[in-house]
Amino acid sequence: MLLRDAVLAAAIACSGSHRAPGAAVHSYVPRTRTVTITTVPMLVREDQRVFPFLTKDFAKSGVLDGKEVYAFSPSTVTVVEGDTIHFVFINPEDDVHSFVLPDFAVSLPAQRTTEATYVAKQAGILPFTCAIRSHLPMMWGQLVVLPAATMAAQAPAKRTDKTR
């Protein structure tokens, strides 16, 4: 009997469906978040002067033949479902890039700052890439959209007794 009661109490405690008397559940209020993402060269042809070993890699049939390695920084962005994201993209280089989500795309001209707005309508992990062929598959990242329900918080229960 004692073990069964302990298991039942643990199940109720872990269910998340209990609330202290008088506790109010607050739903998440979507926010506008500003996120700055910069395009960053990692291994580009110009680096061959500094790193001579790259000459072989960028040569015909080399591991980087026809490619250049760029990255987004940061490469992971986390927001909450319903949030509006005000992206500020900084592309300090002389190469054109793009920022592509499954339902959103922005061209990133060379040596420019570009701003765009996106609403994270659905929870999930959304991949983003640069669609410039020679930058694939290396230039990518992910937008992590947390479910709004997981962000709901309980307000503390009002104290009804006078003791501390």
C-alpha positions in Angstrom: 0.0 0.0 0.0 2.7 2.4 1.0 4.6 1.9 -2.3 1.5 2.4 -4.4 0.7 5.7 -2.6 4.3 6.9 -3.2 4.1 6.1 -6.9 0.7 7.8 -7.2 2.0 10.9 -5.4 5.0 11.0 -7.8 2.8 10.6 -10.8 0.6 13.5 -9.7 3.6 15.6 -9.0 5.2 15.0 -12.4 2.0 15.4 -14.4 2.1 19.2 -14.3 -1.7 19.3 -14.1 -1.8 20.2 -10.4 -1.8 23.8 -9.1 -1.7 25.2 -5.7 -5.0 26.6 -4.6 -5.3 30.2 -5.8 -2.4 29.9 -8.3 -3.1 31.5 -11.6 -1.6 30.2 -14.9 -0.2 32.8 -17.1 0.1 32.2 -20.8 3.2 33.3 -22.7 3.0 36.7 -24.3 4.9 36.8 -27.6 7.8 39.3 -27.8 9.7 41.1 -30.5 13.3 40.0 -30.4 16.2 41.6 -32.3 18.7 39.0 -33.5 21.9 40.0 -35.3 23.5 37.4 -37.5 26.9 38.0 -39.3 28.2 36.1 -42.3 31.7 34.9 -41.5 34.4 33.5 -43.8 36.0 30.3 -42.5 38.1 29.0 -45.4 38.0 31.0 -48.6 40.3 31.2 -51.6 42.0 34.3 -50.4 43.3 32.3 -47.4 45.7 30.4 -49.6 48.3 33.1 -49.2 48.2 32.7 -45.4 47.7 29.0 -45.3 49.5 27.4 -48.3 48.1 23.9 -47.6 44.7 25.3 -48.8 46.1 25.5 -52.4 45.7 21.8 -52.8 42.2 21.8 -51.2 40.9 24.5 -53.5 42.6 23.0 -56.6 40.6 20.9 -59.2 39.5 17.7 -57.5 40.5 19.1 -54.1 38.1 18.7 -51.1 37.1 22.4 -51.6 37.0 22.4 -55.4 34.3 24.9 -56.3 33.5 25.6 -52.7 34.2 28.2 -50.0 33.5 27.7 -46.4 31.4 30.4 -44.7 29.3 30.4 -41.6 26.5 32.3 -39.9 27.3 33.6 -36.4 25.5 32.7 -34.4 24.4 29.5 -36.1 21.7 28.7 -33.6 18.9 31.1 -32.6 16.3 30.2 -30.0 12.9 32.0 -29.8 9.4 31.1 -28.6 6.4 30.3 -30.8 4.6 33.5 -31.7 7.7 35.7 -31.3 8.4 38.3 -33.9 12.1 38.2 -34.9 13.7 41.4 -36.1 16.8 40.1 -38.0 19.7 42.3 -38.6 22.1 40.6 -41.0 25.6 41.9 -41.4 27.6 40.8 -44.5 31.0 42.5 -44.2 32.5 40.6 -47.1 32.6 41.1 -50.8 30.6 37.9 -51.5 26.8 37.9 -51.8 24.9 35.5 -49.4 21.4 34.6 -48.5 19.5 33.5 -45.4 16.8 30.9 -46.3 14.3 29.3 -43.9 11.7 26.8 -45.2 9.1 29.7 -45.5 11.3 32.8 -45.6 14.3 34.1 -47.7 16.4 37.2 -47.6 19.2 38.3 -50.0 22.3 39.5 -48.2 24.2 41.9 -50.6 27.9 42.3 -50.2 29.2 44.7 -47.6 25.7 45.7 -46.4 23.5 45.4 -43.4 20.1 44.0 -44.2 17.0 44.0 -41.9 14.0 41.6 -42.1 11.2 40.5 -39.9 9.9 37.0 -39.4 7.2 35.6 -37.1 7.9 32.2 -35.6 4.4 30.7 -36.1 5.1 27.1 -35.3 7.3 25.3 -32.7 10.1 23.2 -34.1 13.6 23.2 -35.3 13.9 25.1 -38.6 17.1 24.8 -40.7 18.5 27.9 -42.4 21.1 28.0 -45.1 22.8 30.2 -47.6 21.4 29.3 -51.0 24.6 30.2 -52.9 25.6 26.9 -54.4 29.4 27.2 -53.7 28.6 27.9 -50.0 26.6 24.7 -49.5 26.5 22.5 -47.5 28.7 24.3 -45.0 26.8 27.6 -44.4 23.8 26.6 -42.3 22.2 26.9 -38.9 19.0 26.4 -37.1 16.1 28.4 -35.7 14.9 26.6 -32.6 11.2 27.7 -31.9 10.1 26.6 -28.4 6.4 25.8 -27.9 4.6 28.8 -26.2 2.9 26.3 -23.8 6.3 25.4 -22.3 6.9 29.1 -21.4 3.7 29.5 -19.4 4.4 30.3 -15.8 2.4 29.9 -12.6 2.0 32.9 -10.5 2.7 32.2 -6.8 -0.4 31.4 -4.8 -1.7 34.2 -2.6 -1.0 33.6 1.0 -4.1 33.4 3.1 -2.5 32.8 6.5 -0.8 35.5 8.6 2.0 33.2 9.7 5.5 33.2 8.1 
